[in-house]
Amino acid sequence: MKKQRKYLILITILYGAVLSSQQLPQFTQYLYNTVSINPAYAGSRGVFNGTVLHRNQWSGLEGNPRTNTLTVHMPIEFTRVGIGLSYINDKLGFESTNYVYGDFSYSIPLNEEIKMSFGLKAGFTSYSLENPDPNDSFFTDNGTIWHPNFGAGIYVSSQRWFLGISSPRILNTDLNQGEFMALERNSYYAIGGVVFDLSRDLKFKPSIISKFTDGAPATYDISANFLLYDKLWLGATYRYNFANNFGAIMDYQVTKEIRIGYAYDLPTVEFRTASSGTHEIMLIYEPSFRKRGGIKSPRYF
């Protein structure tokens, strides 16, 4: 029991959600779930996109972080507007946080190859804490209250590279009305990547995402991915913060409409004897890329 309690304390510290700070969950497959952190990405793929993702962090530990997400976004035909909707459920021990947000983007072509998109995100966040001991008066049931928040972002891209900056939650809001604060803190994201042709059937895509949160250490994710025959992505990631770790990514185009992805992160040193690591599963659906007169070039992000 003492050992499990020690791990639960470590989880809350490493995850950055200790009864006073609520941060957006972090994903290894961030390149395929970009709209959840940057509203300017909405509609950027040119067709309807639906993405489901499940993340089981530090699997095997009691009270470990578990995250489920559902995002949909699409362009509005014959306009420069994109729209989207995202839902995130994030659980850590006895805590549960839900996010429901809508996205709006407007794109401006800078030239024939490059466009710049501006995005706004608005919605609601709820936080609840399950009482593990009904006899403990410290934990009180205050019900579930939804708190409004909003965000903004910029996304610049071509067929071969992309850059983005965003703040998906701008307001610092106390999500809990009880004896302690559960503060939803403002975070800033910067993201970028590029695609190189190594041969006719092999491409290389390095990318990086950085996250800065008030009152928490900065986080940097560096990824290197290889695309084989425009169907299979294989890659590795390295996350640099106060709990550095490595991961592997695989993404496969099953059909023209369906893609599946899997990511595995090695457990940090503190959890290697108690956890089998972090598992992340993703499913993407989007119609085939077609336009009048032929098929669009494949999208790499």
Long-range contacts (C-beta under 8 A, 24 or more apart in sequence): 3-274, 4-61, 4-62, 4-63, 7-61, 7-62, 7-63, 7-271, 7-274, 8-61, 8-62, 8-63, 8-93, 10-270, 10-271, 11-58, 11-61, 11-63, 11-64, 11-65, 11-92, 11-93, 12-92, 12-93, 14-242, 14-243, 14-268, 14-270, 15-57, 15-65, 15-92, 16-213, 16-216, 17-92, 17-95, 19-180, 19-181, 19-182, 20-180, 20-181, 20-182, 20-183, 21-182, 21-183, 21-185, 21-213, 21-215, 21-216, 22-97, 22-125, 22-127, 22-175, 22-182, 22-183, 22-184, 22-185, 23-185, 23-187, 23-213, 23-216, 24-88, 24-99, 24-168, 24-169, 24-187, 25-55, 25-65, 25-67, 25-88, 25-90, 26-211, 26-219, 26-221, 27-53, 27-55, 27-67, 27-69, 27-280, 28-55, 28-221, 28-237, 28-247, 28-249, 28-263, 28-265, 28-278, 28-280, 29-53, 29-249, 29-251, 29-261, 29-263, 29-280, 29-282, 30-191, 30-209, 30-221, 31-193, 31-207, 31-223, 31-301, 32-251, 32-259, 32-261, 32-282, 32-284, 33-69, 33-71, 33-282, 34-155, 34-164, 34-191, 34-301, 35-71, 35-73, 35-84, 35-86, 35-103, 36-69, 36-71, 36-86, 36-88, 36-168, 37-153, 37-166, 37-168, 37-189, 37-191, 38-119, 38-153, 38-155, 38-164, 38-165, 38-166, 38-168, 38-189, 38-191, 39-84, 39-103, 39-104, 39-105, 39-119, 39-120, 39-121, 39-151, 39-152, 39-153, 39-166, 39-168, 40-105, 40-117, 40-118, 40-119, 40-153, 40-154, 40-155, 40-164, 40-166, 41-73, 41-103, 41-105, 41-117, 41-119, 41-153, 41-155, 41-164, 42-73, 42-74, 42-82, 42-83, 42-84, 42-103, 42-104, 42-105, 42-119, 43-73, 43-74, 43-75, 43-76, 43-81, 43-82, 43-83, 43-84, 43-105, 43-107, 44-75, 44-82, 44-105, 44-107, 44-117, 44-155, 44-157, 45-73, 45-286, 45-299, 46-75, 46-289, 46-296, 46-299, 47-74, 47-75, 47-286, 47-287, 47-288, 47-289, 48-72, 48-73, 48-74, 48-286, 48-287, 49-73, 49-74, 49-284, 49-285, 49-286, 50-284, 50-285, 50-286, 51-282, 51-283, 51-284, 51-285, 52-282, 52-283, 52-284, 53-280, 53-281, 53-282, 53-283, 54-280, 54-281, 54-282, 55-278, 55-279, 55-280, 56-278, 56-279, 56-280, 57-265, 57-278, 58-267, 58-271, 58-275, 58-277, 58-278, 59-275, 59-276, 59-277, 59-278, 59-279, 60-274, 60-275, 60-276, 61-271, 61-274, 61-275, 63-92, 63-93, 63-94, 64-92, 64-275, 65-90, 65-91, 65-92, 66-90, 66-91, 66-92, 67-91, 73-103, 80-106, 80-107, 80-108, 81-105, 81-106, 81-107, 82-106, 82-107, 82-117, 82-119, 94-129, 94-130, 94-131, 94-132, 95-127, 95-128, 95-129, 95-130, 95-182, 96-127, 96-128, 96-129, 96-130, 97-125, 97-126, 97-127, 97-128, 97-175, 98-125, 98-126, 98-127, 99-123, 99-124, 99-125, 100-124, 100-146, 101-151, 101-168, 105-155, 110-156, 113-158, 113-159, 114-156, 114-157, 114-158, 115-156, 115-157, 115-158, 116-154, 116-155, 116-156, 117-154, 117-155, 117-156, 117-157, 118-152, 118-153, 118-154, 119-152, 119-153, 119-154, 119-155, 119-166, 120-150, 120-151, 120-152, 121-150, 121-151, 121-152, 121-153, 121-168, 122-148, 122-149, 122-150, 122-151, 123-148, 123-149, 123-150, 124-148, 124-149, 125-149, 125-169, 125-173, 125-175, 125-184, 126-175, 127-175, 127-176, 127-182, 127-184, 129-176, 129-178, 129-182, 138-179, 139-178, 140-178, 140-179, 142-176, 142-177, 142-178, 145-175, 145-177, 147-173, 147-175, 147-184, 149-173, 149-184, 153-189, 157-301, 159-297, 159-299, 159-300, 160-194, 160-195, 160-300, 161-192, 161-193, 161-194, 161-195, 162-191, 162-192, 162-193, 162-194, 162-301, 163-191, 163-192, 164-189, 164-190, 164-191, 164-192, 165-189, 165-190, 165-191, 166-191, 172-214, 185-213, 185-214, 185-215, 185-216, 186-213, 186-214, 187-211, 187-212, 187-213, 187-214, 188-212, 188-213, 193-223, 193-301, 195-227, 195-300, 195-301, 198-226, 201-228, 201-229, 201-230, 202-226, 202-227, 202-228, 203-227, 203-300, 205-233, 205-235, 205-300, 205-301, 207-301, 217-241, 217-242, 223-249, 225-249, 225-251, 227-300, 230-298, 233-261, 237-263, 237-265, 239-265, 243-268, 243-270, 244-268, 247-278, 251-282, 256-288, 257-285, 257-286, 257-287, 257-288, 258-283, 258-284, 258-285, 259-283, 259-284, 260-284
